Amino acid sequence: MKRNLFILVAFVAMSAMAQSKFGYVSYRELVKLLPEHSIVEAHLDELQAKYEAEIERSEREFNQKYIDFIEEQSQFPDNIRIKRHKELQELMEKAMAFKHEVNNAMCEARHEMMKPLYDKIDEAVTNVCVAGDYDYILNTDERAYIAINPMRGTDVTMEVKIELGVECTQDEAPLFEDTQLVE
C-alpha cells in the first residue's frame, strides 16, 4: 500500500513538472533599454571622474614627496630620514585604503542607483508572468541554470519590453498579443 502511494505521489509530481510553463529573460539586456539607464550611467561616470581626480591628486602629492625624499635624503640625519620614510609609507597606505574605499563606494552607488531600474523590471516581469500564465521566469544573466530547452521555455523578453514601454524593432513581435498585461 505504501509503495503504491509513493508511486502515485511520484507520478503526480512528475506530471506537474512536465506541465510547468516557464519563460526566460535577460535583465542586463532590459536595463540597458530603459531611458533612465543612460541617466544613471552618466551620474556614475561623473562620480567615478571625481574619485579618479582625487586619486590622481593624491598620487601626484605622493610622487612629489617621494622625489623630494630621494633628492634630499643624503642631507638628513638618520632620525629625520626614518621619519620621512615612515610618512611616505603612511601616505602610500592611505592611498591604497582610499582606492579600496572608492571601489566599495562605487559598488554601493551603482547598486543604489540601479535598484529602481531593477525594481521596475521585476514588476514588469511579474506582470508578464501572470499575464502569460507562466509558473516562473528565469533571469539568464547569471547562468544559474545548466540548460534551457527552447522548445519548452519561452523567451519573454519582447513581452517585458512591451510591459516596460520600451521601443521594439519592427522585427520583434509579442508572443501573446491577445493577452492583456496586468497593471
C-alpha positions in Angstrom: 0.0 0.0 0.0 2.8 2.4 1.0 4.7 1.6 -2.2 1.6 2.3 -4.4 1.0 5.6 -2.6 4.7 6.5 -3.2 4.4 5.7 -6.9 1.2 7.7 -7.1 2.8 10.7 -5.4 5.9 10.5 -7.7 3.7 10.2 -10.8 1.7 13.3 -9.8 4.8 15.3 -9.0 6.3 14.3 -12.4 3.1 15.2 -14.2 3.1 18.6 -12.6 6.7 19.2 -13.5 6.1 18.1 -17.1 3.2 20.6 -17.4 5.0 23.6 -15.9 5.3 26.6 -18.2 8.4 28.8 -17.8 9.9 31.8 -19.5 13.3 33.4 -19.5 14.7 36.9 -20.0 18.0 38.8 -19.6 17.7 41.7 -17.1 21.1 43.1 -18.4 19.6 43.5 -21.8 16.4 45.0 -20.5 18.0 47.5 -18.1 20.1 49.0 -21.0 16.9 49.7 -22.9 15.4 51.8 -20.1 15.7 55.6 -20.7 16.7 56.0 -17.0 19.8 53.8 -17.6 21.7 56.5 -19.5 21.0 59.0 -16.8 22.2 56.6 -14.1 25.3 55.8 -16.1 26.1 59.5 -16.6 25.8 60.1 -12.8 28.0 57.1 -12.1 30.6 58.3 -14.7 30.6 61.7 -13.1 31.1 60.2 -9.6 33.9 58.0 -11.0 35.6 61.0 -12.6 35.6 62.9 -9.2 37.1 59.9 -7.4 39.7 59.4 -10.1 40.7 63.1 -9.9 41.2 62.8 -6.2 43.2 59.6 -6.6 45.4 61.4 -9.2 45.9 64.4 -6.9 46.9 62.1 -4.1 49.3 60.2 -6.4 50.9 63.4 -7.6 51.4 64.5 -4.0 52.9 61.2 -3.1 55.2 61.2 -6.1 56.4 64.7 -5.4 57.2 63.9 -1.8 59.0 60.7 -2.9 61.1 62.6 -5.4 61.9 65.2 -2.7 62.8 62.5 -0.3 65.1 60.7 -2.7 66.9 64.0 -3.6 67.3 65.2 -0.1 67.8 62.0 1.9 71.5 62.3 1.9 71.3 65.7 3.7 69.1 64.5 6.6 70.3 62.9 9.8 69.1 59.3 10.3 66.1 60.2 12.6 64.7 62.7 10.0 65.3 60.2 7.1 63.4 57.5 9.1 60.6 59.9 10.0 60.2 61.0 6.3 60.3 57.4 5.1 57.5 56.5 7.6 55.5 59.4 6.3 55.8 58.1 2.8 54.8 54.7 3.8 51.7 56.1 5.6 50.8 58.2 2.5 51.1 55.1 0.4 48.9 53.0 2.8 46.3 55.8 2.9 46.2 56.0 -0.9 45.7 52.2 -1.1 43.0 52.4 1.5 41.3 55.2 -0.3 41.3 53.2 -3.6 39.7 50.3 -1.8 37.1 52.7 -0.3 36.4 54.2 -3.7 35.8 50.7 -5.2 33.3 50.0 -2.3 31.6 53.4 -2.7 31.2 52.9 -6.5 29.7 49.5 -6.0 27.3 50.8 -3.4 26.4 53.8 -5.6 25.8 51.6 -8.6 23.6 49.3 -6.5 21.6 52.2 -5.1 21.2 54.0 -8.5 20.3 50.8 -10.4 17.9 49.4 -7.8 14.8 51.4 -9.1 15.5 50.2 -12.6 15.7 46.6 -11.5 12.6 47.1 -9.4 10.8 48.4 -12.5 11.9 45.3 -14.4 10.9 43.0 -11.6 7.4 44.4 -11.7 7.2 44.1 -15.5 8.5 40.5 -15.4 5.9 39.7 -12.7 3.1 41.2 -14.8 4.2 39.2 -17.9 4.5 36.1 -15.7 0.9 36.5 -14.5 -0.5 37.6 -17.9 1.3 34.7 -19.8 0.3 32.2 -17.1 3.9 31.2 -16.5 4.9 29.2 -13.5 8.2 31.1 -13.3 10.6 33.2 -15.4 14.3 32.8 -15.2 16.9 35.6 -15.4 19.5 34.2 -17.8 22.3 36.7 -16.9 24.0 34.7 -14.1 23.7 31.4 -15.8 22.3 29.7 -12.6 20.8 27.1 -14.9 22.6 24.3 -16.7 20.5 24.5 -19.9 17.2 25.8 -21.1 15.2 23.8 -23.6 13.9 26.5 -26.0 11.2 24.0 -27.1 9.7 24.1 -23.6 10.6 27.5 -22.3 9.7 30.9 -23.8 11.9 33.9 -24.3 9.7 36.6 -22.8 12.0 39.5 -23.5 9.6 41.0 -26.0 6.6 40.9 -23.6 8.7 42.5 -20.9 9.8 45.2 -23.3 6.2 46.0 -24.1 5.3 46.0 -20.4 8.1 48.4 -19.7 7.1 50.6 -22.7 10.5 50.5 -24.4 10.6 50.6 -28.1 10.8 47.4 -30.0 12.1 47.0 -33.6 9.6 46.0 -36.3 11.1 42.5 -36.5 10.1 42.0 -32.9 6.5 40.9 -32.1 4.9 39.8 -28.8 4.3 36.1 -28.4 0.9 36.5 -26.8 -0.8 39.5 -28.4 -4.3 38.8 -27.2 -3.4 38.7 -23.5 -3.8 41.9 -21.5 -0.9 42.6 -19.2 -1.7 43.0 -15.6 -1.5 46.7 -14.4 
